[in-house]
Amino acid sequence: MKLKNTAELERRLGYVFKNKELLIEALTHKSFYHENPDKAVAYNERLEFLGDSILGFVIVEHLFLSDRKFTESVMAKIKSYLVKESILSEIADSISLGKYLRLGKGEEATGGRAKKSLLADAIEALFGAIYIDGGYKKVRELLLRLFREKIDVILHSNEFHDFKTELQEKTQLLFGALPEYRVIKQEGEEHKKIFTIEVFIGGKKFGRGAGKSKKEAQTLAAREALSRLRSGKRAVS
């Protein structure tokens, strides 16, 4: 890999490596390493393992220091959401990471540059490399900048919260019954449908939600039902 290419990636990251070999290692998949022993002295799995731990710590520390004083269970849910493969691959895509990876011929031929699992691993390896190269303060600044929008969206939308599971647990405890979700209507074209779903407990309606998927509509219905139950309100008439 030419240094001018790594310089382009460094600009996207907003971080310049003192030790370029760490950056190269973070971008090297084991398929490239095994096929090109003369061009690679290591591959990125060790750095990925380190980066995964650093990412988790930075997120939890950020949440812990927040003025909102999140509980342990809420911090765990938010962290679990933010470090999952789909989110990491989106972060990787935001800096076009796939185009800079060193892949073996097999991975290259099977679309490795766009594989979510591979991108998620590589971005974690970069976090590990930045920690080794620049220290905790630098990697923390970079992580919070890259994840800022994701963190803000998830805290604003409560997307991390599993309302359906919470409602199920609550209805079993209060009524000895499971919630039942019913599709009330579907509107819009096939690729732009809006689903309206109501949730019933013991045959009585407790909530309604509308969304672009059944899952989203069920989640919103469960959230409304929980709100009614917490406030002591009865079923919707």
N, C-alpha and C positions, 0 to 999 in steps of 0.2 A: 504494500500500500504506500502510495506516495504521500509525503508529508503535506503537500498542498491540499490533498483530500482530507487529511485529518484536521488541517487548519479550518477547513470549511465546516466540519462537524463541531469543532471547538467554538466557532462563532455562533452556531445554532444553540449550543449548550450554554454559552456565556461563561465558559471556563477554559483556560489555557493550561495544558499539562506541562509541568516541568520535566517529568519523565515520560517521554512519548511511548516508551515500551509498555508502560502500564495501559495506555489507551489502546495500543495495538492488541495487547492480550485480551482486553475487555471485548474487542470486536471480533476475536478469533473463535469460531465454532470448532468443536472437536472434530468435525468432519474434515475441515481444512487442515487441522493439525495432523491427523492421521494420514492424509493424502500427500502432505507437503512437509515432511520432517525436516527438510533443509531450510524451510522458510518460516517455521514457527517453533518457538522453544516452549510454548505453553498455550493452553486454551482457557476459555473464560469461566469454567465452572467454579473454581475456587473463589474468584472475585464475585461471582453471582451469589454464592452462599453468604459471603460477607455483606454484600450490598443489600440482600434481603433483610438481614438483621438490622442494618443501619436504617433502612427505610422504615421498618416497623417501629424502631425506637424514636425516630424523628417525629413520626405521626403521633405516637402516644404522648411524647413530651409536649408537642404543640397543643394537643387536646387537654392535657393535664394542666397546662399553664393558662388555658383559656379562662376568661371571666365567667364563662357559663358553668364551670364546675361540673363537668360531666361525671356520671357514675362510672364505676369500673365496667359494668356490662355494656353501657352505651359506647364507651371508648373502644371496647373489644369489637363491637359490631361495626363501628366506623372504620377501625383499622382493617378488619377483615374485608370490608367492602373496597377500600382504597388499594389494597395490595393484591387484589385478585387479577388474574391473567388479562381479562378484558380491559381493565383500567390501565394496567401497565403497558399493554400493547398500544393503547390510544396515546399514552404519553410518548412512547417510542415513535409512533407515527408523526407526532407533532414536531419532532426534530428530524424527520425523514431518516431514522436510524437504519432501516433496512438496506438502503443503498450503500452504506459504509461497511457492512459486515463482510468478513472473510469466511466464505463457505466452501465446502467440498463440492465436487461436481454433482454428486447425487442430490444434495440439498438444493443446489442451484437449479437443477433440472426439475425438481418437484415444487418449486415456488417457495423456497425457504425464506426468502427476503420478506414475504408477506405473512408468514406463519405467526399466529398470535403467541404461541408458546415460545417460539424462538426469539421473538422480539421482546417478550416479557423478561426472558432470561438475560438477554443482552443489555437491556436498560438497567437491570439490577447489577450486572457486572460493571457497568459504567459508574454506578453509584459507589460500588466498592473501590474501584480504581481511583475515583476522585477523593475518597476518604484517605486512602493510602498516600496519594500524591499531595493533597492540600490540607488535610486535617478535617476535624469535625465541623468547625464553623463554616468552612467553605461548602461542604457537602450539604449541610443543613440549609444554608441560604439557597442553594441550587434546588434542592428538593421542594422547599416551600414555595419557591417561584414556579416550578413546573406543576406542582399539585394545587396551587392556590385556587384556581377556578374550580377544580373537582371538589376540593374541601368546602368552598363556599356554597356550591350547588347542593351538595349532599346535606349540609347543615340546614340550608334553607328549605329543602324539599322533604326532609326526613326520609329520604330514599333508603337509607341504611336500616330503617326501623322495620321489623317484621311484624306488621300489624295483624296479618292473618294468623300467625302462630300465637301471638298474644291473645287475640280474640278467642281462638280455639281453647287455649288454656283457661281463660276466664269463664267461658260458657260452660265448660265441663265442671268447673268448680262451683259456679252459681246455680246452674240448671241441670247439670248431669247430661248435657246434650251438646252435639257438635253444630256449628253454624252451617247453614245451607245457602249456597249462592245460586241465584237464578238470573239467567239472561233475560232482561225485560225487552230490549230492542237492539237492533243493529241498524246503523244509518251510514250512508256514504258509499262511495265506490269501493270496489274490492280492495284496492291498495291504500284506501284512505278511510277505512271503517271506524266508526265510533261505537263502542259497546257501552250499554247501560246495564248495570247489574245491581240487584238488591240482595241483601243478606237477611236471612230469616233464622230465628232461634226459637225452637219449639213451635214453629208455624207462624210466628209473629215477626213482622218486619222491623228491623232495627237500624238499617242503614242503606244508603244508595250511593253508587259511584259511577262515573262515566270516564272512559279513557280510550286510547288508541289500540289497546289490547285488552283481552279478558283479564289478564293478570293485573294490569294497572287499575282497571275498573273494580276488581275484587279487592285490591289493596285499599282503594279509597272508600269503598263500602265498609270494609272492616274498620277503618279509621273512624268513620262516622259512628259505627255501632259502639266502638270502644268509648268514644266521647259521651254517648248517651248513657252507657252503663256507669261510667265514672261519675257522672253528674247526678246519677240516681233517677234519670228519666226512664219512662216506660217505653214500650214499643211504639213505633210510628202508627198513628191511627189510620 
